[in-house]
Amino acid sequence: MTTRAPAPTLTPAAGLATVVGFLVCVEVASGVLQGFYTPIFADLADHLAITDADVNWFEAAQLVLSALAVPLLSRLGDLWGHQRVLLLSTAVTALGSWVLVVAPGFWTFLVGWALQGAYVVWLPLEVAIVHRRTAGSGRQALLTRRAAATLVFALEAAVIAGALTSGALVEVLPMEVLLALPALVVTACLAVVWWGVEHVPGEAAGGLDLPGLGLVTLAVGLVMAGLVLVRVLGAGSAYPWLLVLLGLATVVQLVRVERRTADPVVDVRLLAQRAQWPVQLTAFLFGISVLGAQIPLSTFARTDPAVAGYGLGADASFVSTLIGVYVVSLAVGALSLPLLARVAGPRGSLVLAALLVALGYALWLPLHETTAQALTNLGIAGLGSGVLVAALPAAAAAAAPPDRTGFATGMTNATKTVGGAIASAVFAIALTADGTLAGPGAGQAPLSGYLTVWAVCAGAGLAAALALLALPRTART
């Protein structure tokens, strides 16, 4: 019989502000990555001598790696310690960022972009670190909630800073120098994690579930491949849907295998608990709007109403302003989480946030003709989204045993990523279902496609609110 070495004793919440301060630096790097590249996608296409449409493959590759990496890294965090895996994922992200700097062409850039997807596990790992450190404080849920709100605020502020920086410097610096800026930020973040976040051994027993990991990889790979083929071959082809069906069949087999595994990479028993599955389902539904709807919103804003009969006719700089308003509302929503939870209760705050997301997108259906209407809709949806970004990992951690907090928080990002990837493909189909416009507006999607996107996002928000009602009233976030 083997005995595990006892974990070092931590004073409850001792030095928490210092640890959160270092973790804020990590979220600043995450925000830079998420905001820096968006304004310069067209310039990247010119730099790589590819079409604007080819840029979409970068997103697809990163979503695939993200969906595969989160369960693996989350499990490793519970086994090895969350700080070590945070360090590992930061190193992989830094490597991907530097690959972008030296990439000579499309395929090398694609590899670097995919490697950058390792950053999606940062926030769940950080929440797990805070949750572990505050154990025994008597205020674990409250302190975790406050820390999550602070981290998300830093993330969203950095998104704005990253977008403004790249937009201002793209005409001044060579592309290689410009791309080196986020790489330097992530590299500095690596040093911050190394020196500023102490290592605490993982509490999970057992090893890595390789059969389960293989089935997860196969299932996600098949579904993602099918969705990519929908974009390439069209919804009328049978081949993409065959791959999707095979992926879903693999998920069924995954559930069977993981139920028989002592230490599964996907803990289906934990996910099935009443305090857990509404949170994970909400993360999936939330991904539909927070990840899947962003490109349609951007293209709608850029569309000239004099030509297509709809749109805001905004230029690239004003689209950045719209994004900034949305991100600010996200940050405000995240910071309001502790107060909202105190007023409405943990479960009530989650339900209210999901309803705000539903309302924000539902308002797009009748109100989409003026800039003021767009800002109002985005602001309402952003407030709810900010609360969910901060609350979902914390809620998952609170409902998980100590040795599975990394897995539970990581799965909120994994399910959100899968929801966004599926929505991205579905929305692409919706925007071409009735054919593109002819004449002066040739190549632009019909308004009915955008109405479908907003209706789906509103419906997903409402479905999330209903799912969250299934949480126990005593559920903590």
VENGI-V548866 format. One record per backbone hydrogen bond with DSSP energy under -0.5 kcal/mol. NH is the residue of the N-H (numbers start at 1). CO is the residue of the C=O. If there is no record, write none. Layout:
nh=NH co=CO
nh=NH co=CO
This chain:
nh=13 co=133
nh=14 co=11
nh=16 co=13
nh=19 co=15
nh=20 co=16
nh=21 co=17
nh=22 co=18
nh=23 co=19
nh=24 co=20
nh=25 co=21
nh=26 co=22
nh=27 co=23
nh=28 co=24
nh=29 co=25
nh=30 co=26
nh=31 co=27
nh=32 co=28
nh=33 co=29
nh=34 co=30
nh=35 co=31
nh=36 co=32
nh=37 co=33
nh=39 co=35
nh=40 co=37
nh=41 co=38
nh=44 co=40
nh=45 co=41
nh=46 co=42
nh=47 co=43
nh=48 co=44
nh=49 co=45
nh=49 co=46
nh=50 co=45
nh=55 co=51
nh=55 co=52
nh=56 co=53
nh=57 co=54
nh=58 co=55
nh=59 co=55
nh=60 co=56
nh=61 co=57
nh=62 co=58
nh=63 co=59
nh=64 co=60
nh=65 co=61
nh=66 co=62
nh=67 co=63
nh=68 co=64
nh=69 co=65
nh=70 co=66
nh=71 co=67
nh=72 co=68
nh=73 co=69
nh=74 co=70
nh=75 co=71
nh=76 co=72
nh=77 co=73
nh=78 co=74
nh=79 co=75
nh=80 co=76
nh=81 co=76
nh=81 co=77
nh=85 co=81
nh=86 co=82
nh=87 co=83
nh=88 co=84
nh=89 co=85
nh=90 co=86
nh=91 co=87
nh=92 co=88
nh=93 co=89
nh=94 co=90
nh=95 co=91
nh=96 co=92
nh=97 co=93
nh=98 co=94
nh=99 co=95
nh=100 co=96
nh=101 co=97
nh=102 co=98
nh=103 co=99
nh=109 co=105
nh=110 co=106
nh=111 co=107
nh=112 co=108
nh=113 co=109
nh=114 co=110
nh=115 co=111
nh=116 co=112
nh=117 co=113
nh=117 co=114
nh=118 co=115
nh=119 co=116
nh=120 co=117
nh=121 co=118
nh=122 co=119
nh=125 co=121
nh=126 co=122
nh=127 co=123
nh=128 co=124
nh=129 co=125
nh=130 co=126
nh=131 co=127
nh=132 co=128
nh=133 co=129
nh=134 co=130
nh=135 co=132
nh=137 co=134
nh=143 co=139
nh=144 co=140
nh=145 co=141
nh=146 co=142
nh=147 co=143
nh=148 co=144
nh=149 co=145
nh=150 co=146
nh=151 co=147
nh=152 co=148
nh=153 co=149
nh=154 co=150
nh=155 co=151
nh=156 co=152
nh=157 co=153
nh=158 co=154
nh=159 co=155
nh=160 co=156
nh=161 co=157
nh=162 co=158
nh=163 co=159
nh=164 co=160
nh=165 co=161
nh=166 co=162
nh=167 co=163
nh=168 co=164
nh=169 co=165
nh=170 co=166
nh=172 co=169
nh=173 co=169
nh=178 co=174
nh=179 co=175
nh=180 co=176
nh=181 co=177
nh=181 co=178
nh=182 co=178
nh=183 co=179
nh=184 co=180
nh=185 co=181
nh=186 co=182
nh=187 co=183
nh=188 co=184
nh=189 co=185
nh=190 co=186
nh=191 co=187
nh=192 co=188
nh=193 co=189
nh=194 co=190
nh=195 co=191
nh=196 co=192
nh=197 co=193
nh=198 co=196
nh=202 co=79
nh=204 co=78
nh=210 co=208
nh=213 co=209
nh=214 co=210
nh=215 co=211
nh=216 co=212
nh=217 co=213
nh=218 co=214
nh=219 co=215
nh=220 co=216
nh=221 co=217
nh=222 co=218
nh=223 co=219
nh=224 co=220
nh=225 co=221
nh=226 co=222
nh=227 co=223
nh=228 co=224
nh=229 co=225
nh=230 co=226
nh=231 co=227
nh=232 co=228
nh=233 co=229
nh=234 co=229
nh=234 co=230
nh=237 co=234
nh=241 co=237
nh=242 co=238
nh=243 co=239
nh=244 co=240
nh=245 co=241
nh=246 co=242
nh=247 co=243
nh=248 co=244
nh=249 co=245
nh=250 co=246
nh=251 co=247
nh=252 co=248
nh=253 co=249
nh=254 co=250
nh=255 co=251
nh=256 co=252
nh=257 co=253
nh=258 co=254
nh=259 co=255
nh=260 co=256
nh=260 co=257
nh=261 co=258
nh=264 co=261
nh=267 co=265
nh=268 co=266
nh=271 co=267
nh=272 co=268
nh=273 co=270
nh=276 co=273
nh=277 co=273
nh=278 co=274
nh=279 co=276
nh=280 co=276
nh=281 co=277
nh=282 co=278
nh=283 co=279
nh=284 co=280
nh=285 co=281
nh=286 co=282
nh=287 co=283
nh=288 co=284
nh=288 co=285
nh=289 co=285
nh=289 co=286
nh=290 co=286
nh=291 co=287
nh=292 co=287
nh=293 co=289
nh=297 co=293
nh=298 co=294
nh=299 co=295
nh=300 co=296
nh=301 co=297
nh=302 co=298
nh=303 co=299
nh=303 co=300
nh=305 co=303
nh=307 co=304
nh=308 co=304
nh=309 co=305
nh=312 co=300
nh=313 co=303
nh=314 co=301
nh=319 co=315
nh=320 co=316
nh=321 co=317
nh=322 co=318
nh=323 co=319
nh=324 co=320
nh=325 co=321
nh=326 co=322
nh=327 co=323
nh=328 co=324
nh=329 co=325
nh=330 co=326
nh=331 co=327
nh=332 co=328
nh=333 co=329
nh=334 co=330
nh=335 co=331
nh=336 co=332
nh=337 co=334
nh=340 co=336
nh=341 co=337
nh=342 co=338
nh=343 co=339
nh=344 co=340
nh=345 co=341
nh=348 co=344
nh=349 co=345
nh=350 co=346
nh=351 co=347
nh=352 co=348
nh=353 co=349
nh=354 co=350
nh=355 co=351
nh=356 co=352
nh=357 co=353
nh=358 co=354
nh=359 co=355
nh=360 co=356
nh=361 co=357
nh=362 co=358
nh=363 co=359
nh=364 co=361
nh=365 co=362
nh=366 co=362
nh=367 co=363
nh=368 co=366
nh=374 co=370
nh=375 co=371
nh=376 co=372
nh=377 co=373
nh=378 co=374
nh=379 co=375
nh=380 co=376
nh=381 co=377
nh=382 co=378
nh=383 co=379
nh=384 co=380
nh=385 co=381
nh=386 co=382
nh=387 co=383
nh=388 co=384
nh=389 co=385
nh=390 co=386
nh=391 co=387
nh=392 co=388
nh=393 co=389
nh=394 co=390
nh=395 co=391
nh=396 co=392
nh=397 co=393
nh=398 co=394
nh=399 co=395
nh=400 co=397
nh=404 co=401
nh=405 co=402
nh=408 co=404
nh=409 co=405
nh=410 co=406
nh=411 co=407
nh=412 co=408
nh=412 co=409
nh=413 co=409
nh=413 co=410
nh=414 co=410
nh=415 co=411
nh=416 co=412
nh=417 co=413
nh=418 co=414
nh=419 co=415
nh=420 co=416
nh=421 co=417
nh=422 co=418
nh=423 co=419
nh=424 co=420
nh=425 co=421
nh=426 co=422
nh=427 co=423
nh=428 co=424
nh=429 co=425
nh=430 co=426
nh=431 co=427
nh=432 co=429
nh=433 co=429
nh=433 co=430
nh=435 co=432
nh=437 co=444
nh=441 co=438
nh=442 co=439
nh=443 co=437
nh=444 co=441
nh=449 co=446
nh=450 co=446
nh=451 co=447
nh=452 co=448
nh=453 co=449
nh=454 co=450
nh=455 co=451
nh=456 co=452
nh=457 co=453
nh=458 co=454
nh=459 co=455
nh=460 co=456
nh=461 co=457
nh=462 co=458
nh=463 co=459
nh=464 co=460
nh=465 co=461
nh=466 co=462
nh=467 co=463
nh=468 co=464
nh=469 co=465
nh=470 co=467
nh=471 co=468
nh=475 co=472
